[in-house]
Amino acid sequence: MYSILFTGETTDQGKHQTCWAHSIGQAIKQVKGDRVQGTVEEITEKLITFCNVSHDEPQPLEFGLKMAELKYGVKCKPINLNQAMKNLKESRYVVTGICKNWLDIKETIQGNPNGILESRDTYNYNRTEGTECGHAVALIGKHKGKKEDLVPSCLEFKNSYGPEWAGNGKFKISQDAVSNQFVPMVFFEVKDDPQRHLLSEQSPEVNELTGRIARQWTMSAPFRPLPKKRSIKKN
């Protein structure tokens, strides 16, 4: 087994549609440490304010990651499952987007909060387009299975529903279910990027830039690769 030692608390998004911001806030606190002020909750709120969006409107995960690059000086890029496992082993942070069936997955986990969601648990999920529900979480651990006890290898994730949800705010999905796309996911590496030119809420560039990025990352096409970075000239 290997896992990340988290410096941040388990957060609670409540009834808001802000899982994207909570998962990114966890990443920022993890990679920046004491170099960023505030708790994970405070970082999350500052990111939402910086993005100039409502708490009650879901946002594409990539939109939040792109804005986090500009606000907090991190570097984000899409990676595959093998790269995510390598990052995890080396204690590098990974934000995960669950692409489909989150409501079904959530119900299964709540029915067995300390168990492992396996491929067979997903057979009866409604996979029609209308039931797609993206959700962002943090990948925090991998557990090796025990064949003699019929326990599969699994990945552990940290949610943003508070510490009382499921297993202390965390849940497990078998690695087989992820690798074989029974639970489709995308992964993003988040690293420190201290050389990046940062923007503040007071910058005249922010509103124009936020609107441009928001128009690019539409909810009709979530989980697309991040675009190549464009340098921002200092005034």
TAURWO-V439260 format. One line per field, one symbol per residue. phi: phi as a letter, one per 20 degrees, with the letter a starting at -180 (. if undefined). psi: psi as a letter, one per 40 degrees, with the letter a starting at -180 (. if undefined). burial: I if it has 9 or more other C-alpha atoms within 8 Angstrom, else O. Layout:
BEGIN
phi: ???
psi: ???
burial: ???
END
This chain:
BEGIN
phi: .bbeeeedefecfmeeecggffffggffffeemffceofggfffffffffflcefdcfcfgfffffffgfedmdcdbfceffffffgffeldfceddefcmffffgfffffbfdedfdgffefeffdfgfdfbfbdbdecacdffcffdldffbddcdecdnfeelelncbccffffffemfcfccccfccfcfeffeddgeffffffffffffffeeffbfmegffffdfdfff
psi: iiihhieiihihebeiffddddddddddddddbeehiiidddddddddddefiidehiihdddddddddddefihhiiiadddddddddefiihhhhhdifdddddddddegdeahhiddeedeiheideehgihhahheihhhihddefhiiiihihafeieehbgfeiiihidddddefdghiiihhhiigeeihiiideheddddddddddddgieegifiiiiiihihhi.
burial: OOIIOOOIOIIOIOOOIIIIIIIIIIIIIIIIIOOOOOIIIOIIIOIIOIIOOOIOIOIIIIIIIIIIIIIOIIIIIIIOIOOIOOIIIOIIIIIIIIIIIIOIIOOIIIOIIIOIIIIOOIOOOOOOOOIIIIIIIIIIIIIOIIOOOOOIIIIIIIIIIIIOIIIOIIIIIIIIIIOOOIIIIIIIIIIIOOOIOIIOOOOOOIOOOIOOIIOOIIOOOIIOOOOOOOOOOOO
END
